[in-house]
Amino acid sequence: MRRNRFETLKKYVHCSDNNNLEENNKFAKLQPLFNMLNERFLSHAPLSEKLCIDESIVPYFGKHGAKQYIKGNPIRYGYKIWSLCGKSGYPIQFDPYQGKQANRRHMELGLGGSVVMTLLEKLPKEVPFKIYGDRYFSSLKLVNLLQKNGVGY
């Protein structure tokens, strides 16, 4: 794509109204796109009982408040994305990390537990899911809360 074409598209394509942006959301301009993608992922996902939660890094070298630096990773600079995927690797829900937030729900579980509960909110309640994650997300409080909700960890 040529530069002029890209500049024209960038000028006229918007995902949200700039007059009604959330102040504390670093991805406020893209949040409607993220919400639409999460809805489509969930509606077309081959839901199985076993789900995996993990983080991934999207490479980015520009300037942005949510960009992360992780020492020792192959991709050191970029956006951290929390992902809930099926056993085939198909994404079901995702949430970009925006830094330390005081307004995040379930913070009594810690950041990892809060991420797990946020990603599980939209899933159907009648399926007895089993979540697999690494030790970053694990805590006894989280396991107890998930057990009360009928979700295995």
C-alpha positions in Angstrom: 0.0 0.0 0.0 1.4 3.4 -0.9 2.0 6.0 1.8 -0.6 8.5 0.4 -3.3 5.8 0.4 -2.5 4.8 3.9 -2.6 8.5 5.1 -6.0 8.9 3.4 -7.4 5.8 5.1 -5.9 6.8 8.5 -7.6 10.2 8.1 -11.1 8.9 7.4 -11.4 5.6 9.2 -12.3 5.8 12.9 -13.5 3.2 15.4 -15.0 5.5 17.9 -16.2 9.1 18.4 -13.3 11.3 19.7 -15.8 13.5 21.7 -16.9 10.5 23.9 -13.7 8.8 24.9 -13.1 7.2 28.3 -10.3 9.1 30.1 -8.7 6.2 31.9 -8.7 3.8 28.9 -5.5 3.9 27.0 -7.1 2.0 24.1 -10.3 4.1 24.1 -10.2 4.8 20.3 -9.9 1.1 19.6 -12.2 -0.3 22.4 -15.3 -0.6 20.1 -13.2 -2.7 17.7 -11.9 -4.9 20.5 -15.5 -5.4 21.8 -16.7 -6.3 18.4 -13.9 -8.8 17.9 -14.6 -10.4 21.3 -18.3 -10.8 20.4 -17.4 -12.4 17.1 -14.7 -14.7 18.6 -17.2 -15.9 21.1 -20.0 -16.4 18.6 -17.9 -18.4 16.2 -15.7 -20.2 18.7 -15.7 -24.0 18.8 -16.3 -24.0 22.5 -14.9 -27.0 24.3 -14.6 -27.8 28.0 -10.9 -27.1 28.2 -9.7 -23.5 27.8 -6.2 -21.9 28.2 -5.4 -18.5 29.5 -2.1 -16.8 28.8 -0.4 -13.6 27.7 1.1 -12.7 24.4 3.1 -9.8 23.1 2.3 -7.8 20.0 5.5 -6.2 18.8 5.5 -2.4 18.8 8.4 0.0 18.8 6.6 3.4 18.7 5.6 5.6 21.6 2.4 4.7 23.6 1.5 4.6 27.3 0.6 0.9 27.3 3.8 -0.3 25.6 5.6 -2.9 27.7 9.3 -3.8 28.0 10.0 -7.3 29.1 13.6 -8.2 29.6 14.7 -11.6 28.4 11.8 -12.2 25.9 12.4 -12.6 22.2 9.9 -9.7 21.7 11.0 -7.2 24.2 8.8 -4.2 23.3 5.1 -4.3 22.5 1.6 -4.5 23.8 0.7 -7.3 26.3 -2.5 -9.0 25.4 -4.3 -11.4 27.8 -5.9 -14.2 25.8 -8.4 -16.9 26.5 -8.2 -19.6 23.9 -9.7 -23.0 23.1 -7.6 -26.1 22.9 -7.2 -25.6 19.1 -5.6 -22.2 19.8 -8.7 -20.2 18.6 -9.1 -17.0 20.6 -12.3 -16.7 22.5 -11.7 -13.5 24.5 -8.8 -11.0 24.7 -8.0 -7.9 26.8 -5.1 -5.6 26.2 -3.0 -4.8 29.3 -3.1 -1.0 30.0 -0.9 -0.9 33.0 -1.6 -0.9 36.7 -5.3 0.1 37.1 -7.2 0.9 40.2 -10.6 0.5 38.5 -10.1 -3.1 37.5 -12.8 -5.5 38.9 -11.8 -8.4 41.2 -8.5 -6.8 42.3 -8.8 -8.6 45.6 -7.6 -11.7 43.6 -4.5 -9.9 42.3 -3.8 -9.0 38.7 -3.8 -12.5 37.4 -7.0 -13.5 39.1 -8.6 -10.3 37.9 -7.7 -11.0 34.3 -9.1 -14.6 34.6 -12.4 -13.4 36.0 -12.7 -10.6 33.4 -12.1 -13.0 30.5 -14.6 -15.5 31.9 -17.5 -13.1 32.3 -18.9 -13.4 28.8 -18.7 -17.2 28.6 -22.0 -19.3 28.9 -22.6 -20.4 32.5 -24.1 -23.8 31.7 -20.8 -25.3 30.4 -18.5 -26.7 33.1 -15.2 -25.2 31.8 -11.8 -26.2 32.9 -9.2 -23.4 32.7 -5.5 -24.1 32.3 -3.0 -21.3 33.1 0.5 -20.9 34.4 1.5 -19.8 37.9 1.2 -16.1 37.1 -2.6 -16.5 37.2 -2.9 -19.0 40.0 -3.9 -18.2 43.6 -6.0 -20.1 46.2 -8.6 -17.2 46.3 -9.0 -17.6 42.5 -9.4 -21.4 42.6 -12.0 -21.1 45.4 -14.0 -18.5 43.5 -13.9 -20.5 40.3 -15.0 -23.6 42.1 -18.0 -21.8 43.5 -18.9 -20.8 40.0 -18.5 -24.3 38.7 -15.3 -23.8 36.8 -12.3 -26.0 37.2 -8.7 -24.7 37.3 
